[in-house]
Amino acid sequence: MLKDLYEKKFGVSPSEVERLTPAGSNRQYFRLKGCPTVVGVIGCSKEENDAFIYLARHFRSKGLPVPEVFAVSEDSLAYLQEDLGDRSLFDERSSIELLKKTISLLPDFQYAGAEGLDFSKCYPVSEFDNQAILWDLNYFKYCFLNTTGISYSEPRLEEDFRKMAVRLSANPSGSFMYRDFQSRNVMIKDGQPYFIDFQGGRRGPAEYDLVSFITQARAGFPVELREELTQTYICSASRYVDIDPEKFSLRLREFSLLRNLQVLGAYGFRGKFERKPHFLKSIPLAIGNLSTLIAEPFVEYPYLTEVLERMINKVDSELLLSATQRSESSLTVTVMSFSYKKGIPQDMSGNGGGFVFDCRGMENPGRYDEYKQITGLDRPVIDFLEGRGEIIRFLENCYGLVDPSVECYDRRGFTSLSVNFGCTGGQHRSVYGAQKMAEHIKAKYPHVKVHLIHREQNIDQSL
């Protein structure tokens, strides 16, 4: 689809298509190399894509630094955009100059960008109103708070939620709210910041974006830098609106609470339900932010503050226990690739069972001469498999099956689990699958021992 779009737009085929590392969303990103080199995007939602494309073109018409959209498929599920490189502001967050330059640009999007903007084209809603805030708060409640197992009074918690929604939904300036403004959503090209991933933007309070940026858990900005960036923002935003520093500071504190709860909801959903390990790793950082924030109780929301204090104490205790257990894990997961022609591997632990995944339902690189002398560990074969996308979806399902067993075996003190990937020759698809599974387990459960064997390639190693 992306190749066809590229050829139709530029009249030539791309010289190479490289799959890029996915972000938190379900969109797929590819770099199509050629003249020009562009980034291709495949999204699951036409409405979300339409919102990004509309906003990108609107912001460019205002002279704001966003990627140019070159071409869009007829069904709006794929598009080509300007390649801004691989360095995000998160990678350059030690540069105070770049941080200030970025935060100074934010009001241009919020105020100048709001002029003439058709908010009805925003996705999934046009405004961050009372109802949208309640959605965020309940997102936190169902996807994170409830997973901690603490008890609470639903009516009393909902009462504080409603008070917060009323207080924070006011937006007299009609500004544009970026919604997910963080350092990973700013690319650095030729020393200049470019803004991306604004497809969730809508009309909303400007304070929310500043809070999202300065309190981002993984960025870890110290208090002094947060204050400095806040002053930089106020100076820039004052070109558009009058700001009372004291009132602004009080609003920021409440928005910090709201954003922190929304982020924990996202970490809970992405990490605990979708089983994406890097989101789980961010939970302690977000809990630390929240703990600091409510050290001075929110008198406006007394019951919410009480619930959060109990939640933090329980999560902190579980994290400490988890760290102790992880240092003592006795589990070894053996991951093996094999050829069906030579038989399914036996479980040498004596336990029997385990997983056997059949990779033969995907196209075989071994049918092509250029891949016959290399394996699933080599870049040409990796590009072949990933470019078709089948094996990515296949592995996501495999992770969903294996992860609960790893957690259960580890928790119950078991010593062995086997996970096997088979294909015709044990050279390409199974090797790729076993390698990715071993890396996934080690990244998500670093305390667990992983024994990786590519049987037909005579490779045997511990990760």
Secondary structure, DSSP 8 states (H G I E B T S, - for coil): -HHHHHHHHHSS--SEEEE----SSS-EEEEEESSS-EEEEE-S-HHHHHHHHHHHHHHHHTT-----EEEE-TTSSEEEEE---S-BTTTTTT-HHHHHHHHHHHHIIIIITTTT--GGGSSS-SB--HHHHHHHHHHHHHHTGGGGT----HHHHHHHHHHHHHHH---TT--EE-SS--GGGEEEETTEEEE---TT-EE--THHHHHHHHT-TTT---HHHHHHHHHHHHHHHTTTS---HHHHHHHHHHHHHHHHHHHHHHHIIIIIIS--HHHHHHHHHHHHHHHHHTTS--TTSHHHHHHHHHHHHHHHHHHHHHHHHHHT---EEEEEEEEGGG-----TTS----EEEE-TTS--GGGSGGGTTS-TTSHHHHHHHHHH-HHHHHHHHHHHHHHHHHHHHHHTT--EEEEEEEESSSSSHHHHHHHHHHHHHHHH-TTSEEEEEEGGGTEEEE-
